[in-house]
Amino acid sequence: MRASTQLLKPTRARLGVLALISVATLLNYMDRAVMGVAAPSLTAELKISPEMMGFIFSAFSWTYAASQIPGGLLLDRLGTRITYAGSLILWSFFTLLHGIAGNVAMLFGFRLALGVAEAPCYPCNSRILSSWFPQDERARANSVYAVGQYAGLAFFAPVLFWVVGSFGWRALFLIAGALGMAFGLLMYARYRDPSDSSRINAAELEHIRAGGGLTATKQDAKIPFSWANVRKLMGKRQILGASIGQFCGNSTLVFFLTWFPTYLATERGMDWLKSGTFAVLPYIAASAGVLLGGQVSDLLIRRTGSANIGRKLPIVAGLLLASTIVAANYVTSNTLVIAIMSIAFFGQGMVNLGWTLISDVAPRQYVGLTGGVFNLCANLAGIVTPIVVGVIVGQTGSFYGALAFIGVLALIGAAAYVFIVGDVRRVEMD
């Protein structure tokens, strides 16, 4: 049997799976971004104050973070296909409902629901990486689907603004929601785990297995939930250290998603058009960081045979680069500021490898729950960072302390990967 497997040319069904999750992740971040694009028209029509709009923006992060563990649990119980397709259809449906909102209460409720519905996305991505890709291909696969969250936010904006200008803000939500629901049905029709897929042959399946892929089965998914298992997971140094590091690295991303345009406009005195043009450059740099990080990580594993070097070195380097954001406090040239911000965001893009590392170390029977715990820690940054930055800026009238806060967190994240994570190996649960 083994000899005949070796004679077969392996299929490349995993590339089709990668294409599916790349589009799904792009839609995930687009649906998060449409509120910011619609906000000027939306607030005028519904007469929403800036203070209330701040609460509406934050509603997504509260429920998204709180739903990470339940989302991971759902994944472990139902499996990838049903969970991912169901999540995609539901979050797209709630995006669509934004377009019929007639008051603040409806809008706030839809944002809360959107956060819940999107929660399983990244745990599903992590499980798919573990199931479909050998270890020395996971970082590159991760970088391919993850780059969409950066490039999409930078380059989708003109299209989204055109839709609002041509058809109104309600049409933006209706179109985005309808596209996502249609793709959710496609995801359900097309996705299968490796052991159930008709598109994979024995040679590719063996290639995945030999490289450490899980090839998850339905039996693997039926794991009872208990908080004791969550405590056990957080008691494993690999998972605890990576979760701390991801929180710290994600704080840089959250800064760029929330306060960065305000920083350029108020602290650096750039007008809106110039700020919008300059703001694209760090996102391009972050996209390059995601892609380069994945390539370097898998190359290091092939060259050294060490997951410690291949996974941890690029992440630590990325966090150290992210910490250079504090240097913007000490320059007067706006060109240098953008260069510094681009370097910092490039580094943050490399930190996205944390998802590859967590797929390497997650216990086989708790991949979904581990992804949920990890993503919960990462997305606490979406709650904490905007508030802390806002308080610092409000109290001091300057972003000086805010940039220092982001830089210090990046250094703490690097220390967590160096001193807490330890060996990058799959954790065994007692």
Secondary structure by P-SEA (a helix, b strand, c coil): caaaaaaccccaaaaaaaaaaaaaaaaaaaaaaccccaaaaaaaaacccaaaaaaaaaaaaaaaaaaaaaaaaaaaacccaaaaaaaaaaaaaaaaaccccccaaaaaaaaaaaaaaacaaaaaaaaaaaccccccaaaaaaaaaaaaaaaaaacaaaaaaaaaacccaaaaaaaaaaaaaaaaaaaaaccccccccccccaaaaaaaaaaccccccccccbbbbbaaaaaaaaacaaaaaaaaaaaaaaaaaaaaaccaaaaaaccccccaaaaaaaaaaaaaaaaaaaaaaaaaaaaaaaacccccccccaaaaaaaaaaaccccccccccaaaaaaaaaaaaaaaaaacaaaaaaaaccccccaaaaaaaaaaaaacccccaaaaaaaaaaacccaaaaaaaaaaaaaaaaaaaacccccccccccc
